[in-house]
């Protein structure tokens, strides 16, 4: 089961969205981590796409016809299409 970012009771401090803090502490808001991962993937020419569904945030990666979804609200856990739907 995937966790919703919105349903989480955790309050994110300002440092969780500041890039230099996220890089230093290696922890941050799920969307900040997603933006960082997305930027790095573009740099190495790997295509990923943001998917947002009512509080659920994912990065989608397709490899050899198989879609994988990185759950940004669940510590980057990867889901396959059958788990995602």
N, C-alpha and C positions, 0 to 999 in steps of 0.2 A: 504494500500500500504506500502511495506517495503522500508526503506531507505538504500541506499548503504553506507557503511563506506567510500569507496573511493570518492564518490561524495560529501561528507561533506566538507565544506570549513574550518572546525575547525582545527586549528593546535594544535597538542597534545604536551604539554611540556614534558620534560624528567621525571618529577615527576609522570606523568600519567602511566608510565610503571614500576616504582620502587615499589616493593611489599609493603615495609614498608610505603611508601607515600600513596599508594592506600588504605591500611588498616586504616591509620590514618585519611585521608580525606574522605574516603568512596566514592571516585570518581576516575575514571581512564580510560585508553584506553579500548575499547571494548574487544580486545583480551586478555588483562591482566585480566579483570573481568571474561572472559570466562575460562581462565586457572585456576583462583582461584576457580570458581564455579565447574569446572571439578575435581580439586584436592579434594575439600570438598566432592563432591558426591562420589568419590572413597573411601574416608575415612569412609563414612557411608554406603558403599556398594550399592549405587544407580548407575545404569549404564546410563551414558550419553555419547554422541559421538559428535565430532565436525563435522560440515557440512559447507563447504565453496563453494560458487558459485559466481565467478567473482565479488568480492567486497562485497558480502553478507555473513555474518558470523553468524552461528547459533549453538546452542547446541540442540541435539535431545534427547528426553526422550520418552520411550515407556512404557505405563501403560495399562494393560489389553487389549492389542492389538491396542490401540489408540496411535498414534505418536503426540507428542507436540514438537514444535520448539521454543526455546528461541532466539529471535532476539537480538543479542549482539550490534547491531548498533542502536537499537530503544528502549533504556532504559529497556531491558529485557522483552519486550512485548512478550507474548506467542501466538503462532499461531498453529492452528490445520492443519492437512494434507491438507484439502480442501482449506484453506487460503494460505498455503505455495505453492501449485502448481498453 
